[in-house]
């Protein structure tokens, strides 16, 4: 994506099913679990640039021995810093007493991160301070094992204010108003209640307090805790939690907005945000990996060898995030690889029309590297079109034409012209903040391959994952491409027009930032429809006053007077800098083609405004109010 937006967070949960001695004997190292966690987190590095954290729980530890380990980092290279810290003590042990690295009993009782249950998190903060306090996993401590709670997740809730009030009304005093604190305290509240329920039950049966603690650990009802905790949550989430005694869970939102996958065999159980990560780390086939069902929790009991999926919330409106398929998730996933190619293929007919089918004088390329798969799909679709053209031309050849062989060679030599036109200069940083000077620097973030096109003769077609704000396109990409002096520049978005904010985790929060919204506003002013803005603003303000902002997305009305192509054409005009000599056209994927390419991920609220939860409507309407009132902040 040429526009810089935040990624999704990532999780990695690992349960080692065998005692530490088993992994030392079979794999020759006590660090088997730590090494696997490093792989699982590093292979999801695209999901975490702001911080990383790791927690570990030891099983069956004597009182007085630390059994929960946690370390978090907001270092510029947080994963490296995290595992450097974790591994340093083992390197020191190797240098001083190497025999202890093979002594499972010593390691279990004396060294951190030597337990059987791990939870890792990669943070990509959509907002908030980038500090240790904001970094997962979060820890809710207690002197009773079964009341300790470790939580990490990939989530954003739209109704934090309401949830905060619920906590206050039950007598809590949360230390801050954030979705993470709200989540852990809500789960913690019902965890406390479940502990109390079991304590009262077993107290009537004359067990000692020590025996009761053990019974509670065995019979903790995780399904009940999660059902009570999550009933009021509005948002997209994959929530992972560890309990101090060794149980664990991973809960997915009922709309399936955020992804989660899990794998289990005799030795391990693992859960991650992306499927190919598990395939790589454990060398297993994709067919062996399960997708966690929306509205379900994967419940992992310490004393049971197999995890089970438990239904927590009824799932009536599936809306798996399509942006996961377009951009966020790793393209090495089997399905995502094919889907991204399909995205490029389906937009190709519109590209061919835009260049008047003049493939002889058109060069195809892509920016950035994550758009490469869509690019391959576009090139393959172009080649398929050329095959039909060649067959038609060959059928029209005259058998008696003395030039038939030469003409046949010319026909067969027709092919798609594909070049690596743009290269990103990874070393260039735009530290200058003054607008004029910064624009000059931004214009050099990318560089071009000179000589790749013929001046004033060739068209350039460049495909991008998506176009959000269009800032990089206008200030950098299009200006750089224009240096090659092409006849026409066509920028293709494999995603549809982004018209509405996301409130479920992606950093696309303000309406006024979106180039598609700016285009609609420009069209409204050009056509004398300013009254429409007043009408929508009035509807939003009345709903805010009546407490009904969640009822309907009023902002949809802004786009209703205009055809899809009108908005695209206006985007083209807005992104064409005054100094550009070539013609510029922006082509967006159609929503119906997106659904054809990604049939399993129909969550498209940023394109259509069809939010899967009531909180989404509230956010978009509030965002419009902020836009009209000149308030430059998020609506959630």
ZAVEXFI-802765 format. One line per field, with one value per residue (C-alpha): residue number from 1; residue in one letter; y, z, x. Coordinates in steps of 0.02 Angstrom, whole numbers. Layout:
% ZAVEXFI-802765
k <- [NUM  ...]
r <- [a  ...]
v <- [Y  ...]
w <- [Z  ...]
u <- [X  ...]
This chain:
% ZAVEXFI-802765
k <- [1  2  3  4  5  6  7  8  9  10  11  12  13  14  15  16  17  18  19  20  21  22  23  24  25  26  27  28  29  30  31  32  33  34  35  36  37  38  39  40  41  42  43  44  45  46  47  48  49  50  51  52  53  54  55  56  57  58  59  60  61  62  63  64  65  66  67  68  69  70  71  72  73  74  75  76  77  78  79  80  81  82  83  84  85  86  87  88  89  90  91  92  93  94  95  96  97  98  99  100  101  102  103  104  105  106  107  108  109  110  111  112  113  114  115  116  117  118  119  120  121  122  123  124  125  126  127  128  129  130  131  132  133  134  135  136  137  138  139  140  141  142  143  144  145  146  147  148  149  150  151  152  153  154  155  156  157  158  159  160  161  162  163  164  165  166  167  168  169  170  171  172  173  174  175  176  177  178  179  180  181  182  183  184  185  186  187  188  189  190  191  192  193  194  195  196  197  198  199  200  201  202  203  204  205  206  207  208  209  210  211  212  213  214  215  216  217  218  219  220  221  222  223  224  225  226  227  228  229  230  231  232  233  234  235  236  237  238  239  240  241  242  243  244  245  246  247  248  249  250  251  252  253  254  255  256  257  258  259  260  261  262  263  264  265  266  267  268  269  270  271  272  273  274  275  276  277  278  279  280  281  282  283  284  285  286  287  288  289  290  291  292  293  294  295  296  297  298  299  300  301  302  303  304  305  306  307  308  309  310  311  312  313  314  315  316  317  318  319  320  321  322  323  324  325  326  327  328  329  330  331  332  333  334  335  336  337  338  339  340  341  342  343  344  345  346  347  348  349  350  351  352  353  354  355  356  357  358  359  360  361  362  363  364  365  366  367  368  369  370  371  372  373  374  375  376  377  378  379  380  381  382  383  384  385  386  387  388  389  390  391  392  393  394  395  396  397  398  399  400  401  402  403  404  405  406  407  408  409  410  411  412  413  414  415  416  417  418  419  420  421  422  423  424  425  426  427  428  429  430  431  432  433  434  435  436  437  438  439  440  441  442  443  444  445  446  447  448  449  450  451  452  453  454  455  456  457  458  459  460  461  462  463  464  465  466  467  468  469  470  471  472  473  474  475  476  477  478  479  480  481  482  483  484  485  486  487  488  489  490  491  492  493  494  495  496  497  498  499  500  501  502  503  504  505  506  507  508  509  510  511  512  513  514  515  516  517  518  519  520  521  522  523  524  525  526  527  528  529  530  531  532  533  534  535  536  537  538  539  540  541  542  543  544  545  546  547  548  549  550  551  552  553  554  555  556  557  558  559  560  561  562  563  564  565  566  567  568  569  570  571  572  573  574  575  576  577  578  579  580  581  582  583  584  585  586  587  588  589  590  591  592  593  594  595  596  597  598  599  600  601  602  603  604  605  606  607  608  609  610  611  612  613  614  615  616  617  618  619  620  621  622  623  624  625  626  627  628  629  630  631  632  633  634  635  636]
r <- [x  x  x  x  x  x  x  x  x  x  x  x  x  x  x  x  x  x  x  x  x  x  x  x  x  x  x  x  x  x  x  x  x  x  x  x  x  x  x  x  x  x  x  x  x  x  x  x  x  x  x  x  x  x  x  x  x  x  x  x  x  x  x  x  x  x  x  x  x  x  x  x  x  x  x  x  x  x  x  x  x  x  x  x  x  x  x  x  x  x  x  x  x  x  x  x  x  x  x  x  x  x  x  x  x  x  x  x  x  x  x  x  x  x  x  x  x  x  x  x  x  x  x  x  x  x  x  x  x  x  x  x  x  x  x  x  x  x  x  x  x  x  x  x  x  x  x  x  x  x  x  x  x  x  x  x  x  x  x  x  x  x  x  x  x  x  x  x  x  x  x  x  x  x  x  x  x  x  x  x  x  x  x  x  x  x  x  x  x  x  x  x  x  x  x  x  x  x  x  x  x  x  x  x  x  x  x  x  x  x  x  x  x  x  x  x  x  x  x  x  x  x  x  x  x  x  x  x  x  x  x  x  x  x  x  x  x  x  x  x  x  x  x  x  x  x  x  x  x  x  x  x  x  x  x  x  x  x  x  x  x  x  x  x  x  x  x  x  x  x  x  x  x  x  x  x  x  x  x  x  x  x  x  x  x  x  x  x  x  x  x  x  x  x  x  x  x  x  x  x  x  x  x  x  x  x  x  x  x  x  x  x  x  x  x  x  x  x  x  x  x  x  x  x  x  x  x  x  x  x  x  x  x  x  x  x  x  x  x  x  x  x  x  x  x  x  x  x  x  x  x  x  x  x  x  x  x  x  x  x  x  x  x  x  x  x  x  x  x  x  x  x  x  x  x  x  x  x  x  x  x  x  x  x  x  x  x  x  x  x  x  x  x  x  x  x  x  x  x  x  x  x  x  x  x  x  x  x  x  x  x  x  x  x  x  x  x  x  x  x  x  x  x  x  x  x  x  x  x  x  x  x  x  x  x  x  x  x  x  x  x  x  x  x  x  x  x  x  x  x  x  x  x  x  x  x  x  x  x  x  x  x  x  x  x  x  x  x  x  x  x  x  x  x  x  x  x  x  x  x  x  x  x  x  x  x  x  x  x  x  x  x  x  x  x  x  x  x  x  x  x  x  x  x  x  x  x  x  x  x  x  x  x  x  x  x  x  x  x  x  x  x  x  x  x  x  x  x  x  x  x  x  x  x  x  x  x  x  x  x  x  x  x  x  x  x  x  x  x  x  x  x  x  x  x  x  x  x  x  x  x  x  x  x  x  x  x  x  x  x  x  x  x  x  x  x  x  x  x  x  x  x  x  x  x  x  x  x  x  x  x  x  x  x  x  x  x  x  x  x  x  x  x  x  x  x  x  x  x  x  x  x  x  x  x  x  x  x  x  x  x  x  x  x  x  x  x  x  x  x  x  x  x  x  x  x]
v <- [0  163  254  218  147  43  -145  -268  -334  -517  -655  -819  -945  -1106  -1248  -1382  -1543  -1641  -1610  -1508  -1667  -1731  -1582  -1586  -1769  -1761  -1592  -1573  -1408  -1339  -1187  -1279  -1176  -1010  -1045  -1088  -929  -828  -906  -880  -697  -656  -733  -612  -464  -370  -358  -275  -127  -32  -166  -349  -449  -627  -714  -890  -997  -1144  -1293  -1375  -1257  -1259  -1108  -972  -1003  -880  -964  -818  -735  -584  -464  -325  -212  -52  -50  1  -185  -255  -440  -442  -349  -463  -626  -555  -523  -695  -788  -691  -783  -950  -895  -847  -1017  -1103  -1012  -1047  -1213  -1294  -1453  -1356  -1323  -1508  -1515  -1493  -1487  -1349  -1246  -1262  -1201  -1070  -997  -886  -936  -1121  -1160  -1253  -1113  -961  -807  -685  -522  -403  -227  -108  34  120  258  292  311  190  142  -15  16  -1  -160  -332  -456  -373  -455  -454  -523  -612  -723  -863  -953  -971  -783  -731  -677  -638  -560  -510  -483  -411  -304  -138  -109  31  46  72  211  96  -46  70  126  -57  -87  67  15  -154  -63  -68  79  52  142  207  208  96  -58  -165  -120  -137  -311  -380  -309  -375  -550  -533  -488  -646  -748  -689  -734  -907  -934  -877  -991  -1143  -1096  -1087  -1251  -1348  -1264  -1347  -1515  -1496  -1488  -1397  -1230  -1307  -1447  -1319  -1223  -1381  -1422  -1246  -1262  -1422  -1361  -1179  -1148  -1046  -1048  -968  -835  -786  -785  -664  -557  -539  -515  -324  -311  -220  -230  -346  -454  -608  -615  -735  -768  -874  -916  -933  -1118  -1163  -1154  -1043  -981  -889  -802  -737  -605  -668  -575  -654  -483  -529  -695  -839  -1012  -1161  -1326  -1471  -1634  -1746  -1623  -1447  -1339  -1174  -1025  -878  -735  -810  -987  -995  -947  -1114  -1206  -1133  -1149  -1328  -1392  -1448  -1447  -1311  -1444  -1485  -1308  -1254  -1083  -1034  -1015  -840  -823  -974  -991  -1120  -1183  -1260  -1349  -1387  -1563  -1609  -1658  -1593  -1418  -1393  -1254  -1189  -1075  -913  -790  -826  -783  -711  -586  -649  -508  -570  -424  -414  -302  -453  -534  -378  -321  -371  -560  -645  -677  -847  -916  -1031  -949  -770  -794  -848  -715  -574  -637  -641  -460  -411  -516  -445  -264  -296  -269  -92  -64  -126  -7  138  109  80  -97  -27  -158  -125  45  4  -49  -137  -127  -120  -26  -74  -254  -314  -275  -398  -541  -432  -377  -558  -583  -428  -486  -661  -588  -477  -627  -721  -574  -573  -759  -726  -581  -691  -831  -707  -630  -802  -857  -704  -744  -786  -957  -898  -739  -748  -645  -766  -834  -662  -603  -760  -723  -545  -606  -735  -606  -497  -501  -399  -272  -288  -190  -151  35  94  50  112  190  105  214  380  458  617  702  877  934  1097  1061  1130  1052  889  870  886  747  635  648  551  407  305  299  245  131  251  188  68  160  261  446  517  350  229  218  164  52  32  -73  -36  -135  8  196  272  453  465  578  471  451  638  698  556  414  505  645  518  419  581  602  458  567  438  474  420  360  238  195  38  -3  -188  -129  -28  154  174  284  253  238  74  56  -125  -106  -33  144  221  327  500  531  687  587  478  535  455  559  715  676  661  827  910  841  903  1079  1076  1021  1142  1008  1085  1064  877  907  1007  871  730  836  873  687  643  779  730  547  597  696  551  418  331  357  168  148  195  251  423  459  341  484  586  466  428  568  509  358  255  313  495  476  386  524  657  561  562  751  778  671  753  882  1045  1007  838  829  655  611  529  404  309  143  61  -118  -141  -205  -348  -404  -397  -517  -632  -635  -655  -749  -803  -626  -517  -383  -227  -85  32  19  7  78  -85  -103  -274  -203  -55  26  48  158  261  287  340  462  536  548  650  766  790  828  960  1039  1039  921  828  671  493  455  309]
w <- [0  -54  82  253  368  524  518  625  787  794  923  949  1081  1109  1228  1248  1287  1348  1499  1470  1480  1321  1216  1288  1241  1070  1007  1109  1185  1329  1220  1101  1154  1154  982  912  986  903  735  760  804  676  537  587  596  471  612  740  728  886  1016  1062  1219  1282  1432  1497  1631  1719  1774  1947  2033  2222  2320  2333  2156  2017  1889  1772  1667  1558  1457  1340  1224  1128  1059  875  841  976  928  923  1088  1169  1126  1158  1336  1353  1282  1370  1535  1444  1353  1521  1591  1441  1475  1662  1688  1521  1608  1687  1515  1509  1685  1667  1854  1881  1735  1787  1963  1927  1753  1676  1519  1553  1568  1447  1404  1300  1238  1119  1050  912  935  795  888  796  924  1099  1166  1111  1286  1387  1474  1306  1258  1275  1358  1503  1674  1811  1965  2116  2254  2202  2047  1969  1982  1885  1708  1559  1407  1233  1075  903  932  939  1029  978  1142  1271  1358  1388  1447  1563  1641  1667  1765  1871  1906  1974  2094  2004  1986  1822  1812  1636  1499  1360  1273  1337  1519  1498  1424  1554  1699  1627  1607  1776  1859  1797  1833  2014  2017  1948  2079  2215  2152  2154  2322  2401  2319  2382  2553  2588  2554  2693  2582  2648  2568  2483  2411  2355  2257  2163  2128  2064  1944  1873  1858  1807  1681  1546  1430  1563  1602  1419  1384  1528  1483  1296  1289  1279  1168  1003  885  798  904  932  1119  1196  1381  1503  1681  1814  1845  1660  1569  1416  1282  1116  1077  906  878  814  648  614  580  647  594  698  654  760  746  866  873  1011  1057  1033  1016  927  883  772  674  508  438  342  501  578  418  416  601  619  441  424  277  266  272  451  513  576  565  732  704  729  897  966  1090  1081  1261  1320  1488  1577  1626  1458  1309  1173  1147  1101  1015  1122  1057  1157  1055  919  748  636  527  461  398  389  350  163  197  276  104  5  111  291  293  222  36  58  117  -17  -29  -10  -149  -269  -211  -238  -413  -443  -387  -519  -650  -620  -635  -799  -919  -851  -878  -1058  -1094  -1016  -1133  -1281  -1291  -1348  -1268  -1392  -1313  -1131  -991  -834  -660  -474  -310  -174  -163  -76  -238  -335  -329  -395  -530  -581  -594  -704  -817  -833  -878  -1008  -1082  -1090  -1184  -1303  -1335  -1401  -1505  -1580  -1622  -1711  -1810  -1858  -1918  -2030  -2118  -2302  -2337  -2503  -2434  -2468  -2309  -2204  -2107  -2063  -2013  -1907  -1817  -1785  -1713  -1600  -1536  -1463  -1273  -1117  -1082  -898  -810  -634  -652  -471  -328  -150  -69  101  170  135  282  274  436  369  432  337  202  50  96  151  -14  -103  5  -11  -200  -186  -76  -235  -382  -562  -687  -823  -1001  -959  -1071  -1232  -1205  -1262  -1339  -1197  -1066  -890  -789  -605  -484  -296  -157  -113  -111  57  69  -97  -21  -77  -250  -276  -193  -246  -359  -500  -504  -514  -652  -748  -757  -881  -994  -1031  -1135  -994  -814  -749  -564  -525  -351  -319  -183  -208  -157  31  80  266  422  501  687  713  718  555  563  446  567  496  352  293  261  125  -53  -106  25  -31  -209  -156  -63  -216  -326  -204  -211  -401  -427  -302  -182  -23  58  64  188  300  288  338  477  547  544  635  768  801  818  936  1042  1044  1078  911  818  805  709  532  429  373  283  141  76  33  -109  -174  -305  -395  -500  -449  -602  -563  -395  -477  -606  -472  -373  -532  -542  -358  -366  -523  -470  -569  -637  -712  -902  -933  -926  -760  -727  -567  -583  -431  -409  -408  -244  -332  -407  -235  -172  -320  -284  -95  -70  107  170  139  270  161  275  226  45  64  236  285  461  542  716  779  844  665  622  778  730  550  600  738  616  498  641  680  497  484  651  610  751  700  807  804  830  947]
u <- [0  79  -20  52  -82  -65  -72  -168  -95  -44  -54  36  -16  82  43  177  85  236  348  507  611  528  583  759  775  691  751  910  860  758  724  607  456  550  623  451  377  515  470  283  308  442  338  199  317  208  79  190  307  264  298  304  272  289  212  240  157  237  135  138  259  285  220  352  416  376  265  218  352  322  429  375  473  442  618  634  660  545  549  739  748  619  705  879  820  740  890  1027  1009  1017  1174  1250  1198  1276  1440  1442  1351  1304  1245  1102  1027  987  918  729  698  827  764  583  618  750  734  600  503  527  342  228  108  161  69  153  88  140  74  31  -52  -195  -185  -124  51  184  240  265  98  10  102  21  11  -79  -71  -204  -118  -186  -117  -235  -172  -343  -376  -220  -258  -145  -229  -171  -268  -298  -450  -538  -703  -821  -916  -778  -876  -1024  -913  -818  -982  -1032  -872  -901  -1081  -1025  -910  -742  -625  -529  -363  -397  -529  -463  -529  -384  -409  -597  -578  -459  -560  -723  -651  -568  -733  -818  -662  -676  -861  -826  -691  -810  -949  -836  -761  -934  -984  -833  -832  -1000  -919  -789  -636  -483  -441  -289  -395  -525  -392  -348  -531  -564  -417  -491  -670  -656  -796  -708  -859  -967  -836  -820  -1007  -1036  -884  -914  -1103  -1087  -932  -955  -808  -686  -575  -472  -441  -315  -300  -201  -254  -122  -153  -128  -296  -307  -426  -436  -601  -654  -788  -958  -940  -771  -696  -524  -442  -373  -306  -254  -164  -144  -46  23  160  91  -62  -35  -146  -95  -172  -117  -118  49  142  94  135  310  350  290  308  127  7  -126  -263  -211  -243  -414  -494  -569  -756  -832  -917  -821  -681  -544  -540  -376  -384  -222  -274  -351  -247  -362  -431  -613  -709  -852  -990  -987  -1092  -1220  -1150  -1286  -1195  -1029  -919  -740  -626  -589  -439  -356  -360  -314  -169  -140  -119  34  20  102  -65  -134  -305  -245  -116  -252  -374  -252  -216  -403  -417  -290  -376  -550  -496  -403  -552  -569  -382  -390  -532  -435  -286  -403  -333  -164  -52  87  115  78  195  128  205  160  187  225  290  131  36  144  18  -123  -2  29  -159  -173  -31  -106  -276  -193  -103  -268  -344  -194  -216  -391  -324  -189  -310  -423  -280  -213  -385  -392  -227  -236  -164  -92  -13  176  202  102  252  318  144  122  286  230  66  148  273  136  151  119  254  298  436  497  466  470  587  564  717  709  850  765  673  569  620  581  412  381  252  344  511  431  338  504  577  424  440  604  547  525  643  614  697  750  736  593  469  469  441  274  226  192  57  105  -12  35  -68  -77  -163  -279  -291  -337  -283  -192  -57  90  16  -4  156  270  216  127  256  397  311  286  475  475  367  231  76  -40  -23  -154  -154  -256  -321  -353  -474  -633  -650  -623  -769  -797  -689  -641  -672  -618  -429  -365  -296  -425  -523  -562  -683  -593  -433  -510  -481  -647  -739  -646  -700  -883  -874  -797  -936  -1068  -996  -976  -1157  -1231  -1289  -1217  -1387  -1352  -1210  -1327  -1459  -1340  -1264  -1438  -1484  -1323  -1344  -1525  -1474  -1333  -1457  -1581  -1449  -1484  -1319  -1305  -1468  -1414  -1265  -1325  -1160  -1210  -1320  -1165  -1123  -1298  -1309  -1152  -1106  -956  -860  -896  -810  -662  -644  -646  -514  -408  -425  -385  -229  -159  -31  -31  143  96  109  39  -145  -190  -330  -371  -462  -541  -597  -786  -862  -950  -783  -703  -836  -806  -619  -637  -801  -759  -723  -874  -836  -836  -895  -752  -812  -1001  -1039  -1125  -1055  -1076  -1106  -1210  -1052  -992  -1141  -1109  -927  -959  -1096  -989  -844  -953  -1002  -818  -782  -917  -870  -684  -639  -481  -493  -556  -739  -703]
